[in-house]
Amino acid sequence: MMVQLSDAVDELEQWDRGVALVVHGMGGNFCAGADLSLAREHLRTGADGRSMCALMSDTLTRLRRLPLISVAAIDGAAIGGGAELATSCDFRVAGPESNIRFVQVKMGVSTGWGGGARLVGLVGRRAALRLLAWSPPLAADEAAALGLVDAVAEEEGGALAAAREFLGGVLTQDAHEAVRAVKRVVAAADVPVSDRLHRAEADEFSALWGGAHNRMALEPPSSPRPPRS
Ligand SMILES: CC[C@H](C(=O)O)C(=O)SCCNC(=O)CCNC(=O)[C@H](O)C(C)(C)COP(=O)(O)OP(=O)(O)OC[C@H]1O[C@@H](n2cnc3c(N)ncnc32)[C@H](O)[C@@H]1OP(=O)(O)O
């Protein structure tokens, strides 16, 4: 999935007539983060963790810098890397029963895909630290109150339709080139800072990935693991 996402962003970078993008999940959840089976079997060391961060940080940064207005349509769970993916979009629209949870600390790591730095930008320093260090499951209305979610759909399963509605004004006006231009202007504003922060975040992640706490947290649920809350 990570490679597919990167390939999808490659394609979107070539889409010169587009103006908007909605990122959504399938099967009732937005995204459950990294594939835990893959991580258990094939991503065992800090060096593996660094490679994963390099790919995902690059992919999500490129997604964020596309000259398209991007909206994450969040029904169900956006967990771990899924929460980081949600922060890489320009806006988030969530179902009323959705939850966003940064479980990284429970997994024995920090954020590593640039989501920590983006979260500070979205909700501020104190709220970001609370969401990252305590890992509470964040309900849609609380996420909206923090400014992490921009609109809450009327019913669960309705995030995709609500995201389309959210984008309505941008899609109907005859100013595609101008919208792409303002998105490029906004995206350029955070380039030097975000590149430096994402490297530091990947360093923190890879120093912890593959460590004892992380290995235990990656075990299947039947095995002993540290409590999540
Ligand atoms: C690189 C680290 C990165 C980070 O934190 O930065 C990560 O993303 S680590 C991954 C963090 N994600 C999780 O810990 C997700 C754990 N899963 C859940 O909380 C739930 O499964 C949930 C809320 C996504 C869905 O719950 P629901 O009740 O709807 O379904 P099930 O729990 O029965 O799950 C169905 C099926 O999917 C498998 N599953 C879920 N998440 C993952 C995952 N991340 N990787 C691989 N497989 C996953 C789950 O085991 C079930 O499989 P089954 O064979 O049917 O038992």
The ligand as a Gaussian input file, in Angstrom:
#p B3LYP/6-31G(d) Opt

LIG

0 1
 C        4.924000       2.397000      11.326000
 C        4.191000       2.650000      12.544000
 C        2.971000       3.382000      12.250000
 C        2.867000       4.493000      13.191000
 O        2.217000       4.333000      14.236000
 O        3.439000       5.515000      12.839000
 C        1.724000       2.573000      12.280000
 O        0.838000       2.933000      11.595000
 S        1.629000       1.175000      13.226000
 C       -0.037000       0.614000      12.949000
 C       -0.980000       1.317000      13.820000
 N       -2.285000       0.801000      13.592000
 C       -2.905000       0.026000      14.471000
 O       -2.397000      -0.288000      15.528000
 C       -4.279000      -0.428000      14.022000
 C       -4.795000      -1.549000      14.876000
 N       -6.113000      -1.937000      14.414000
 C       -7.240000      -1.435000      14.946000
 O       -7.265000      -0.619000      15.846000
 C       -8.515000      -2.004000      14.390000
 O       -8.220000      -3.184000      13.678000
 C       -9.246000      -1.029000      13.448000
 C       -9.853000       0.125000      14.277000
 C       -8.356000      -0.472000      12.331000
 C      -10.424000      -1.765000      12.741000
 O      -11.241000      -2.331000      13.748000
 P      -12.453000      -3.253000      13.302000
 O      -13.135000      -3.659000      14.568000
 O      -13.262000      -2.576000      12.273000
 O      -11.792000      -4.528000      12.591000
 P      -10.763000      -5.580000      13.200000
 O      -10.039000      -5.063000      14.385000
 O      -11.467000      -6.882000      13.336000
 O       -9.697000      -5.656000      12.009000
 C      -10.029000      -6.263000      10.783000
 C       -8.805000      -6.971000      10.268000
 O       -7.837000      -5.993000       9.897000
 C       -6.606000      -6.288000      10.543000
 N       -5.853000      -5.048000      10.744000
 C       -6.282000      -3.930000      11.345000
 N       -5.321000      -3.007000      11.336000
 C       -4.245000      -3.564000      10.718000
 C       -2.946000      -3.100000      10.406000
 N       -2.522000      -1.869000      10.744000
 N       -2.128000      -3.931000       9.770000
 C       -2.503000      -5.179000       9.430000
 N       -3.732000      -5.674000       9.697000
 C       -4.586000      -4.872000      10.337000
 C       -7.014000      -6.959000      11.836000
 O       -5.935000      -7.667000      12.381000
 C       -8.142000      -7.836000      11.342000
 O       -7.575000      -8.967000      10.696000
 P       -8.256000     -10.397000      10.818000
 O       -7.385000     -11.298000      10.017000
 O       -9.638000     -10.250000      10.266000
 O       -8.248000     -10.730000      12.288000

